Amino acid sequence: MQTDASVTRPPVLLNLPVFALSHLGRVARGATRTAFAHEGLSSRAHFVLLCLHKYGELSQRDLSDRIAMDRSDLVKLIDGLEQSGHLQRRPDPNDRRRHALSISPLGVEALGRGERILHQATDEVLARLSPDERIALHRLVLRALGADIDADADRDGTATSTPTSTG
């Protein structure tokens, strides 16, 4: 069976920037999913833990908004992370209807493994690019997304992004 990365796409489609970017996204998601699966983790779980580590305690709603994940999907993910001991969920003392989420020490350990996994997946997906080309690509993607951050400013993922347009 051929993987999405091993199939040659027709030039007539690859000449369309949106198609090429979409295809690169599929390849990146596949490489990331495979790399995380070998460790019993997921990229979505990593993104949750990363936000909780950077921003501290968050409500489920705030977290959902930050990572652009459907709230019902996020609840399932949070349930698994809570059961595995990677995060803690408790009632919000200021609003009984809400839950406050925080990363646990076990979650911080998993975050370290996840960072290594993401670096490996990035190296695999962008293997044909030089380090300077990778930085340039990242900067261009951020600009196209309207993200008001410097791609070099915060390599540990702690920079904040402020979209300049919606879409």
C-alpha positions as CSV (number, residue, x, y, z in Angstrom):
1,M,0.0,0.0,0.0
2,Q,1.4,3.4,-0.9
3,T,1.5,6.1,1.7
4,D,0.3,9.6,1.0
5,A,4.0,10.8,1.1
6,S,5.1,8.2,-1.5
7,V,2.5,9.0,-4.1
8,T,3.7,11.5,-6.8
9,R,1.1,14.2,-7.2
10,P,0.4,15.6,-10.6
11,P,2.3,18.9,-11.4
12,V,-1.0,20.5,-12.5
13,L,-2.1,20.2,-8.8
14,L,1.2,20.8,-7.2
15,N,1.4,24.1,-9.1
16,L,-1.5,25.3,-6.9
17,P,-0.1,26.6,-3.7
18,V,-3.2,25.7,-1.7
19,F,-3.0,22.1,-2.9
20,A,0.8,21.9,-2.2
21,L,0.3,23.3,1.3
22,S,-2.6,21.0,2.0
23,H,-0.6,18.0,0.8
24,L,2.3,19.0,3.0
25,G,-0.1,19.3,5.9
26,R,-1.3,15.7,5.3
27,V,2.2,14.4,5.1
28,A,3.1,16.3,8.4
29,R,0.0,15.0,10.2
30,G,0.8,11.4,9.1
31,A,4.4,11.6,10.2
32,T,3.5,13.2,13.5
33,R,0.7,10.7,14.1
34,T,3.0,7.7,13.4
35,A,5.8,9.2,15.6
36,F,3.5,9.8,18.5
37,A,1.8,6.4,18.2
38,H,5.1,4.6,18.8
39,E,5.3,6.4,22.2
40,G,1.6,5.9,23.1
41,L,0.9,9.6,22.9
42,S,-0.8,11.9,20.4
43,S,0.0,15.3,19.0
44,R,-3.3,16.7,20.2
45,A,-2.5,15.5,23.7
46,H,0.9,17.2,23.4
47,F,-0.7,20.5,22.3
48,V,-3.1,20.4,25.3
49,L,-0.2,19.7,27.7
50,L,2.0,22.4,26.1
51,C,-0.7,25.1,26.5
52,L,-1.4,24.1,30.1
53,H,2.4,24.2,30.8
54,K,2.8,27.6,29.2
55,Y,-0.4,29.4,30.3
56,G,-1.1,27.6,33.6
57,E,-4.5,26.7,34.7
58,L,-7.1,27.1,32.0
59,S,-10.8,26.3,31.7
60,Q,-11.8,23.7,29.2
61,R,-13.4,26.5,27.1
62,D,-10.3,28.6,27.1
63,L,-8.2,25.6,26.1
64,S,-10.5,24.7,23.3
65,D,-10.3,28.2,21.9
66,R,-6.5,28.3,22.1
67,I,-5.9,25.0,20.3
68,A,-8.9,25.3,17.9
69,M,-10.4,22.0,18.9
70,D,-14.1,21.1,19.1
71,R,-15.2,21.1,22.7
72,S,-16.7,17.7,22.6
73,D,-13.5,16.2,21.1
74,L,-11.5,18.0,23.7
75,V,-13.5,16.6,26.6
76,K,-12.7,13.0,25.3
77,L,-9.0,13.9,25.1
78,I,-9.1,15.5,28.6
79,D,-10.8,12.4,30.0
80,G,-7.9,10.3,28.7
81,L,-5.2,12.7,29.9
82,E,-6.8,12.8,33.4
83,Q,-7.1,9.0,33.6
84,S,-3.4,8.6,32.6
85,G,-2.4,11.2,35.2
86,H,-1.1,13.8,32.7
87,L,-3.4,16.5,33.8
88,Q,-5.7,17.4,36.7
89,R,-9.3,18.7,36.4
90,R,-11.1,20.3,39.2
91,P,-14.1,22.5,39.7
92,D,-13.4,26.1,39.1
93,P,-13.7,27.9,42.5
94,N,-15.1,31.0,40.8
95,D,-17.7,29.2,38.7
96,R,-19.1,25.8,39.6
97,R,-20.2,25.2,36.0
98,R,-16.6,25.3,34.8
99,H,-13.6,23.0,35.2
100,A,-10.1,24.2,35.7
101,L,-7.3,22.2,34.1
102,S,-3.7,22.0,35.0
103,I,-0.7,19.9,33.9
104,S,0.6,17.3,36.4
105,P,4.3,16.4,36.9
106,L,3.7,13.3,34.8
107,G,2.3,15.6,32.1
108,V,5.5,17.7,32.2
109,E,7.5,14.5,31.7
110,A,5.3,13.5,28.7
111,L,5.8,17.0,27.3
112,G,9.6,16.5,27.1
113,R,9.1,13.2,25.2
114,G,6.6,15.0,22.9
115,E,9.0,17.7,22.1
116,R,11.6,15.1,20.9
117,I,8.9,13.4,18.9
118,L,7.8,16.6,17.2
119,H,11.5,17.4,16.3
120,Q,11.9,14.0,14.8
121,A,8.7,14.3,12.8
122,T,9.7,17.8,11.6
123,D,13.1,16.5,10.5
124,E,11.4,13.7,8.6
125,V,8.9,15.9,6.8
126,L,11.3,18.8,6.1
127,A,14.4,16.6,5.4
128,R,14.8,18.1,1.9
129,L,15.1,21.6,3.3
130,S,18.2,23.3,4.8
131,P,17.9,24.8,8.3
132,D,17.6,28.3,6.8
133,E,14.9,27.1,4.4
134,R,12.9,25.6,7.3
135,I,13.1,28.9,9.2
136,A,12.0,30.8,6.0
137,L,9.1,28.4,5.4
138,H,7.9,28.7,9.0
139,R,8.1,32.5,8.8
140,L,6.1,32.5,5.5
141,V,3.5,30.2,6.9
142,L,3.1,32.3,10.0
143,R,2.7,35.5,7.8
144,A,0.2,33.8,5.5
145,L,-1.8,32.8,8.7
146,G,-1.7,36.4,9.9
147,A,0.1,35.3,13.1
148,D,1.9,38.3,14.7
149,I,4.9,36.4,16.1
150,D,8.5,36.0,15.2
151,A,9.3,32.4,14.2
152,D,12.7,32.7,15.8
153,A,11.7,34.5,19.0
154,D,10.6,31.6,21.0
155,R,11.8,28.2,19.8
156,D,10.3,26.4,22.9
157,G,6.7,27.0,21.6
158,T,5.9,29.6,24.2
159,A,5.4,32.6,21.9
160,T,1.9,33.8,21.7
161,S,0.1,34.3,18.4
162,T,-2.2,37.1,17.7
163,P,-4.1,36.7,14.4
164,T,-4.3,39.8,12.4
165,S,-7.2,38.6,10.3
166,T,-9.9,36.0,10.6
167,G,-10.5,33.2,8.3
